[in-house]
Amino acid sequence: MNISHLHDWKLSPAEAIAIQHQLTSQIIWDRPLELASVKLVAGVDVSVQPDAAGVAHSQAAIVVMTFPELQIIETKLATIPTPFPYIPGLLSFREGPALEIAFKALENEPDVLIFDGMGRAHPRRIGIASHLGLWLNKPTIGCGKTLLIGRFDEPLQERGAWSPLTHHDEVIGAALRTRAFTKPVFISSGNLIDLTSSLEVAMACTGKYRLPEPIRAAHNAAGKMFG
């Protein structure tokens, strides 16, 4: 899979924030996506675990599935020493280097990708789904398990209910109830897709579990890399 190397990953936190400010204006977050055009969807996740010597390693996993059947056709993994500290708002600099390796090895090109992390729902509007969406030049969606920023009203308890996620009076995403009477997930546009389409894709990829199936598969694959 082609991926544009837009900048170096070896940066200080201050330099990383400066890069985010530079890239934010390039993100397209209001483009509709027709579900009928989607044939392949991918889940993207990174697990960080210590090795036998106690050194933290980042384990990237990309799982490509058919859509709408959600059958796995490819899994690509990459492991490197974790290159960046954990700093809220700078997740892409911690996970991006391993993901770049995995993406370059991918043989099947997804039509849309769902990241375990945020897109527009980010203090500088460039979470990992938006940031890597620029590198991939593909529609990307952020799916966070916990709230990073913003406020929302609890959506109705029924499956598919959602409420706007706002920050400084701006809608940056949605709290989506993927299963009745379970905690919502937080969906936001990454790049080259709007919020409505992001919600449609997330629901179309969600079965009996809270998380969309591509994210679940990527999470499981990343967690198994150390055995």
Wavefront OBJ file of the C-alpha trace (Angstrom):
o trace
v 0.000 0.000 0.000
v 1.306 3.450 -0.876
v 1.843 5.802 2.036
v 3.246 9.334 1.981
v 6.034 10.028 4.446
v 5.057 13.579 5.386
v 7.599 14.193 8.165
v 10.120 12.531 10.452
v 8.878 10.736 13.554
v 11.913 11.568 15.712
v 10.588 14.767 17.243
v 10.330 16.438 20.620
v 6.817 16.939 22.029
v 7.000 20.634 21.131
v 8.016 19.793 17.562
v 5.235 17.226 17.344
v 2.630 19.804 18.360
v 4.020 22.215 15.765
v 3.638 19.511 13.091
v 0.027 18.989 14.152
v -0.716 22.688 13.751
v 0.870 22.628 10.284
v -1.118 19.605 9.095
v -4.561 20.377 10.518
v -5.538 22.691 7.665
v -4.996 19.861 5.141
v -7.600 17.548 6.694
v -10.908 17.080 4.875
v -13.554 16.130 7.423
v -16.814 16.925 5.585
v -16.790 14.581 2.557
v -19.670 12.067 2.326
v -18.807 8.431 1.655
v -21.207 6.101 -0.141
v -21.378 2.757 1.670
v -22.017 1.060 -1.666
v -18.509 2.054 -2.770
v -16.854 0.265 0.161
v -15.557 -3.220 -0.606
v -12.758 -3.500 1.954
v -12.526 -2.016 5.447
v -9.551 -2.132 7.804
v -9.138 -1.935 11.555
v -6.002 -0.304 12.949
v -4.603 -0.664 16.461
v -1.298 -0.597 18.330
v -0.496 -2.393 21.570
v 2.432 -1.319 23.758
v 3.956 -4.003 25.953
v 7.340 -4.644 27.599
v 9.593 -7.366 26.265
v 11.486 -9.853 28.446
v 14.014 -7.157 29.322
v 11.313 -4.687 30.288
v 11.772 -2.494 27.204
v 8.490 -1.154 25.819
v 7.654 -2.264 22.286
v 4.887 -0.998 20.020
v 2.983 -3.707 18.187
v 0.984 -2.446 15.213
v -1.801 -4.475 13.634
v -3.844 -3.762 10.524
v -6.665 -6.164 9.713
v -8.417 -5.923 6.343
v -11.951 -7.295 6.025
v -14.460 -7.647 3.234
v -17.425 -5.298 3.487
v -20.196 -5.792 4.419
v -19.430 -9.454 5.189
v -16.572 -8.572 7.569
v -14.470 -11.577 6.658
v -10.737 -11.219 7.375
v -8.594 -11.391 4.236
v -5.294 -9.961 5.500
v -3.485 -9.144 8.726
v -0.225 -7.219 8.808
v 1.873 -6.806 11.954
v 4.935 -4.736 12.837
v 6.900 -4.443 16.067
v 9.457 -1.794 17.052
v 10.797 -0.341 20.323
v 8.297 2.313 21.395
v 9.759 5.556 20.008
v 7.789 8.236 21.868
v 6.476 8.731 25.411
v 2.792 8.547 26.271
v 1.493 12.115 26.052
v -2.259 12.746 25.640
v -2.910 14.355 22.266
v 0.294 13.005 20.700
v -0.698 9.360 20.223
v 0.124 9.347 16.509
v 3.806 10.038 17.220
v 3.914 7.049 19.570
v 2.078 4.659 17.249
v 2.748 6.095 13.786
v 6.231 4.655 13.160
v 5.120 1.048 13.680
v 1.950 1.635 11.675
v 3.920 3.065 8.758
v 5.877 -0.193 8.519
v 2.710 -2.290 8.630
v 0.898 -0.141 6.062
v 3.775 -0.379 3.601
v 3.543 -4.183 3.787
v -0.227 -4.258 3.203
v -1.209 -6.051 -0.026
v -4.942 -5.281 -0.030
v -5.833 -1.584 -0.137
v -8.805 -0.734 2.107
v -11.496 1.693 0.982
v -11.942 3.002 4.521
v -9.987 2.504 7.759
v -11.164 2.613 11.365
v -8.536 3.554 13.946
v -8.588 2.722 17.630
v -8.196 6.366 18.619
v -9.497 9.781 17.736
v -9.875 11.768 14.536
v -11.323 15.271 14.743
v -12.202 14.735 18.423
v -8.804 16.029 19.479
v -7.558 19.279 21.083
v -5.910 20.332 17.811
v -8.395 18.434 15.593
v -5.764 15.960 14.445
v -5.994 12.684 16.297
v -4.286 9.579 14.952
v -7.073 8.797 12.472
v -6.781 12.279 10.962
v -2.978 12.384 11.091
v -2.451 8.982 9.478
v -5.354 9.685 7.141
v -3.201 12.374 5.552
v -0.343 9.884 5.124
v -2.697 7.305 3.594
v -4.883 9.663 1.536
v -7.809 7.376 2.342
v -11.071 7.863 4.263
v -10.300 7.264 7.925
v -12.454 7.159 11.049
v -11.546 7.572 14.707
v -13.222 5.215 17.178
v -12.274 5.927 20.784
v -13.274 3.717 23.698
v -12.951 6.580 26.189
v -13.499 10.328 25.991
v -10.472 12.484 25.204
v -12.083 15.937 25.020
v -15.526 17.443 24.627
v -18.975 17.186 26.139
v -21.999 15.133 25.183
v -25.440 14.153 26.385
v -25.990 10.461 26.923
v -27.554 9.020 23.768
v -30.711 6.943 24.007
v -30.112 3.393 25.187
v -31.063 1.796 21.880
v -28.538 0.449 19.381
v -27.480 3.102 16.866
v -28.484 6.084 19.001
v -25.961 8.896 19.125
v -25.492 12.417 20.401
v -23.126 15.180 19.260
v -19.729 15.509 20.901
v -18.870 19.202 21.185
v -15.812 21.234 22.154
v -15.860 25.030 22.325
v -19.311 25.005 20.673
v -17.995 22.978 17.717
v -19.257 19.493 16.844
v -16.130 17.329 16.733
v -17.675 13.865 16.787
v -20.415 11.747 18.312
v -21.092 9.476 21.253
v -22.479 6.348 19.552
v -24.400 3.559 21.278
v -23.287 0.521 19.290
v -25.128 -1.853 21.632
v -28.213 -1.227 23.716
v -27.504 -0.445 27.371
v -23.717 -0.346 26.951
v -21.290 2.566 27.158
v -21.026 4.579 23.948
v -17.925 4.752 21.775
v -16.672 8.070 20.436
v -16.722 8.384 16.661
v -15.121 11.224 14.730
v -14.105 11.933 11.157
v -10.470 11.211 10.425
v -9.809 12.425 6.894
v -11.764 12.399 3.613
v -15.067 11.467 5.308
v -17.825 13.277 7.172
v -19.339 12.440 10.552
v -22.578 11.026 9.156
v -20.700 8.588 6.937
v -18.335 7.725 9.801
v -21.304 6.748 11.967
v -22.813 4.676 9.151
v -19.570 2.770 8.614
v -19.094 2.192 12.345
v -22.586 0.769 12.749
v -22.306 -1.357 9.612
v -19.114 -2.869 11.065
v -20.543 -3.547 14.525
v -22.050 -6.910 15.435
v -22.795 -8.292 18.856
v -19.890 -6.529 20.572
v -19.447 -2.894 21.596
v -16.514 -2.234 19.270
v -16.674 -2.426 15.478
v -15.373 -5.789 14.258
v -12.311 -4.386 12.415
v -11.139 -2.679 15.617
v -11.731 -5.828 17.668
v -9.756 -7.911 15.184
v -6.863 -5.437 15.103
v -6.807 -5.201 18.889
v -6.679 -8.977 19.227
v -3.955 -9.282 16.591
v -1.791 -6.585 18.183
v -2.125 -8.138 21.628
v -0.996 -11.554 20.424
v 2.309 -10.468 18.966
v 4.264 -11.263 22.101
v 2.345 -14.506 22.460
l 1 2 3 4 5 6 7 8 9 10 11 12 13 14 15 16 17 18 19 20 21 22 23 24 25 26 27 28 29 30 31 32 33 34 35 36 37 38 39 40 41 42 43 44 45 46 47 48 49 50 51 52 53 54 55 56 57 58 59 60 61 62 63 64 65 66 67 68 69 70 71 72 73 74 75 76 77 78 79 80 81 82 83 84 85 86 87 88 89 90 91 92 93 94 95 96 97 98 99 100 101 102 103 104 105 106 107 108 109 110 111 112 113 114 115 116 117 118 119 120 121 122 123 124 125 126 127 128 129 130 131 132 133 134 135 136 137 138 139 140 141 142 143 144 145 146 147 148 149 150 151 152 153 154 155 156 157 158 159 160 161 162 163 164 165 166 167 168 169 170 171 172 173 174 175 176 177 178 179 180 181 182 183 184 185 186 187 188 189 190 191 192 193 194 195 196 197 198 199 200 201 202 203 204 205 206 207 208 209 210 211 212 213 214 215 216 217 218 219 220 221 222 223 224 225 226 227
